[in-house]
Amino acid sequence: MNTAFKSASWYRHFHRIAWLAVALATVVILFGAFVRLSDAGLSCPDWPTCYGRAAWPTSVEGVRHDTALEIRPLEVHKAWREQFHRHIAATLGVLVLGLALLAARKRRWGIARVLVAAGLVAAAIPLYMKGQHVAAAVLAIAGEAILLVSALRWSNVDLARAGAITLAVIVFQALLGMWTVTWLLKPVVVMGHLLGGLLTFSLLTWMAWRATDVPIRLAEARALRRWVGIGIAVLALQIALGGWTSANYAALACGAGGWVADTTHWLDFPKCVGQWWPRHDFGEAFVLWRGIGADYEGGVLSGEARIAIQLAHRMIAVVAALYLLVLAARLVRIPGVRGWATLLGAATLVQVGLGIANVKFSLPLGVAVAHVGGAVVLLFVLVTLLARLRSPEH
């Protein structure tokens, strides 16, 4: 066991809090996918309140923010989803703050730095709500800067660096959540919000395993970690493309669905609108920034641009699936990681099946959320291997 944890009486609490945070991060990600895929992402047009309430109104009479009501009519069955998601994300933020404080407690001014950073970010919220956006931004940036500078100065023997970075990421996640609403589902922000959630999950998983300290010691650990690292990079690229596909409403672009006229190829797979390489527009498809002010709900891209996004997602899916299956085949021959290798291979095959089912069955909500869950499982397996694989002690 890591000596830094052996000598710390709080070790048993740290790893338990870390695993609780991993579980809650999973809930936040999956419920966030449910909110997004059920078209409830803009159901609370103000932030961080919902129609002026800390919870959510159950009727128009309960609305406390008339401006919000002018922006979007109240839909209670959607509003509770969005605001509940914000609440569980905030709870996760509190857990991550606790982890950062525990990890930094042995560092000089460690607790003070984390608390000051958190205080600056907290103070920015009421300023934002009062319309003082510049002042709020200055405080939030200052808080983030303190965390990042601290992370650079601290080592990671007691996970102080990882704790500070994770807290900085989750603060930025809150900003992305705000921009998702205020910038009306801007695709690059929606994609970034998904990636940020999965990065938070990955950092928490890594910290939880390192704190639990149950290494898998193998002579070839260094080489295997490189293989796993490449797998994480490939998977991250595919997740980003999946987020871009969803944010631009391109999941069903290869069927009629309003984008093409040929209704005989509705929900087409493996072809796309009846062709292996249909007309597409990659130039328009991957413009990340289109300015602020447009409402992106429902998407703004042409059919050919959406087809290009879908084609890219499918092509990288093949690359990612093949790589992960090859990695699983290599790992399954090594005692000590066969169980993880089997889980990696099985999860990859299930994820491919869920992706195909999304297309063939017109993006059913349960399948679409499960597809996000599949990405979480794959990340968990790969990050677990990255955290636990270590060379033998000499």
TAVENFEN-V746796 format. One record per residue. N is the residue number from 1. D_LAST is the distance of its C-alpha to the last C-alpha in whole Angstrom. Layout:
n = <N/N>
d_last = <D_LAST/D_LAST>
//
This chain:
n = <1/2/3/4/5/6/7/8/9/10/11/12/13/14/15/16/17/18/19/20/21/22/23/24/25/26/27/28/29/30/31/32/33/34/35/36/37/38/39/40/41/42/43/44/45/46/47/48/49/50/51/52/53/54/55/56/57/58/59/60/61/62/63/64/65/66/67/68/69/70/71/72/73/74/75/76/77/78/79/80/81/82/83/84/85/86/87/88/89/90/91/92/93/94/95/96/97/98/99/100/101/102/103/104/105/106/107/108/109/110/111/112/113/114/115/116/117/118/119/120/121/122/123/124/125/126/127/128/129/130/131/132/133/134/135/136/137/138/139/140/141/142/143/144/145/146/147/148/149/150/151/152/153/154/155/156/157/158/159/160/161/162/163/164/165/166/167/168/169/170/171/172/173/174/175/176/177/178/179/180/181/182/183/184/185/186/187/188/189/190/191/192/193/194/195/196/197/198/199/200/201/202/203/204/205/206/207/208/209/210/211/212/213/214/215/216/217/218/219/220/221/222/223/224/225/226/227/228/229/230/231/232/233/234/235/236/237/238/239/240/241/242/243/244/245/246/247/248/249/250/251/252/253/254/255/256/257/258/259/260/261/262/263/264/265/266/267/268/269/270/271/272/273/274/275/276/277/278/279/280/281/282/283/284/285/286/287/288/289/290/291/292/293/294/295/296/297/298/299/300/301/302/303/304/305/306/307/308/309/310/311/312/313/314/315/316/317/318/319/320/321/322/323/324/325/326/327/328/329/330/331/332/333/334/335/336/337/338/339/340/341/342/343/344/345/346/347/348/349/350/351/352/353/354/355/356/357/358/359/360/361/362/363/364/365/366/367/368/369/370/371/372/373/374/375/376/377/378/379/380/381/382/383/384/385/386/387/388/389/390/391/392/393/394>
d_last = <15/15/16/19/21/20/22/25/27/28/25/27/30/28/26/30/32/29/30/34/34/32/35/38/37/37/41/42/41/43/46/46/46/49/50/50/51/54/56/55/53/56/58/57/59/58/54/53/56/58/61/61/59/56/56/59/62/64/67/69/70/67/66/65/65/68/67/64/66/68/65/64/66/64/63/62/60/58/58/56/53/52/53/50/48/48/48/45/43/44/42/39/39/40/37/35/36/35/31/32/33/30/28/30/31/28/29/32/35/33/35/38/37/37/40/42/41/41/45/46/45/47/50/50/51/55/55/55/57/60/60/58/56/55/54/52/50/49/48/46/44/44/42/40/39/38/35/34/34/32/30/29/29/26/23/21/19/22/23/26/26/26/29/31/31/32/35/36/36/38/40/41/41/44/46/46/47/50/50/51/54/55/55/56/53/52/50/48/47/47/44/42/43/41/38/38/38/35/33/33/33/29/28/29/27/24/24/25/22/20/21/21/18/17/15/15/11/12/11/14/14/15/18/19/19/21/24/24/25/27/29/29/31/33/34/35/37/39/39/40/43/44/44/47/48/49/50/53/54/53/52/55/56/56/59/62/62/64/62/64/67/66/66/66/62/61/57/57/53/52/55/56/60/60/59/55/55/58/59/57/56/53/54/55/53/50/52/49/52/56/57/57/60/60/60/57/58/59/57/59/58/60/60/59/56/55/55/53/50/50/50/47/45/46/44/41/41/41/38/36/37/36/33/31/33/31/28/28/29/26/24/26/25/21/20/19/21/25/26/26/27/30/31/30/33/35/35/36/39/40/40/42/44/45/45/48/50/50/52/54/55/56/53/53/52/50/48/48/46/44/43/41/39/38/37/35/33/32/31/29/27/26/25/23/21/20/19/17/16/12/9/6/4/0>
//
